Amino acid sequence: MTGLGGLSPRQEEIVRCARRWVAEYGEAPSVRELGEAAGLSSSGSIAYQLRRMREAGVVVETRGRRSDRCPHCGQ
């Protein structure tokens, strides 16, 4: 793992896609929308990546999950 906080290249792409989505639409994407934007075919695979990222301390918000965290920086 390299790059943004020790994330894999695929996880870095997920973060970039989530940021682009929020910038374009003004809200967090759903898990399915995020997976499609990042080129992942199943919602299970994106959920797995999001779980691994949370374990590494990187939170990517998705619609349907309420949080007070910033979708851009996770704080």
Contacts in CASP RR format, 6 or more apart in sequence:
PFRMAT RR
TARGET T0000
AUTHOR 0000-0000-0000
METHOD contacts of the structure
MODEL  1
MTGLGGLSPRQEEIVRCARRWVAEYGEAPSVRELGEAAGLSSSGSIAYQL
RRMREAGVVVETRGRRSDRCPHCGQ
1 7 0 8 1.000
1 8 0 8 1.000
2 8 0 8 1.000
2 9 0 8 1.000
3 12 0 8 1.000
4 11 0 8 1.000
4 12 0 8 1.000
4 15 0 8 1.000
4 58 0 8 1.000
5 56 0 8 1.000
5 58 0 8 1.000
6 56 0 8 1.000
7 15 0 8 1.000
7 53 0 8 1.000
7 56 0 8 1.000
7 58 0 8 1.000
10 38 0 8 1.000
10 40 0 8 1.000
10 49 0 8 1.000
11 49 0 8 1.000
11 52 0 8 1.000
11 53 0 8 1.000
11 58 0 8 1.000
13 38 0 8 1.000
14 34 0 8 1.000
14 35 0 8 1.000
14 38 0 8 1.000
14 46 0 8 1.000
14 49 0 8 1.000
14 50 0 8 1.000
14 53 0 8 1.000
14 60 0 8 1.000
15 53 0 8 1.000
15 58 0 8 1.000
15 60 0 8 1.000
17 29 0 8 1.000
17 34 0 8 1.000
17 35 0 8 1.000
17 37 0 8 1.000
17 38 0 8 1.000
18 28 0 8 1.000
18 29 0 8 1.000
18 34 0 8 1.000
18 60 0 8 1.000
18 61 0 8 1.000
18 62 0 8 1.000
18 71 0 8 1.000
19 71 0 8 1.000
19 72 0 8 1.000
20 37 0 8 1.000
21 28 0 8 1.000
21 29 0 8 1.000
21 33 0 8 1.000
21 34 0 8 1.000
21 37 0 8 1.000
22 28 0 8 1.000
22 29 0 8 1.000
22 71 0 8 1.000
22 72 0 8 1.000
27 63 0 8 1.000
28 61 0 8 1.000
28 62 0 8 1.000
28 63 0 8 1.000
28 71 0 8 1.000
29 37 0 8 1.000
29 62 0 8 1.000
29 63 0 8 1.000
30 62 0 8 1.000
30 63 0 8 1.000
30 64 0 8 1.000
31 43 0 8 1.000
31 44 0 8 1.000
31 46 0 8 1.000
31 47 0 8 1.000
31 50 0 8 1.000
31 62 0 8 1.000
32 43 0 8 1.000
32 46 0 8 1.000
33 63 0 8 1.000
34 46 0 8 1.000
34 60 0 8 1.000
34 62 0 8 1.000
35 43 0 8 1.000
35 45 0 8 1.000
35 46 0 8 1.000
38 46 0 8 1.000
40 46 0 8 1.000
40 49 0 8 1.000
50 60 0 8 1.000
50 62 0 8 1.000
53 59 0 8 1.000
53 60 0 8 1.000
58 74 0 8 1.000
59 67 0 8 1.000
59 69 0 8 1.000
59 74 0 8 1.000
60 71 0 8 1.000
60 74 0 8 1.000
61 67 0 8 1.000
61 69 0 8 1.000
61 71 0 8 1.000
61 74 0 8 1.000
69 75 0 8 1.000
END
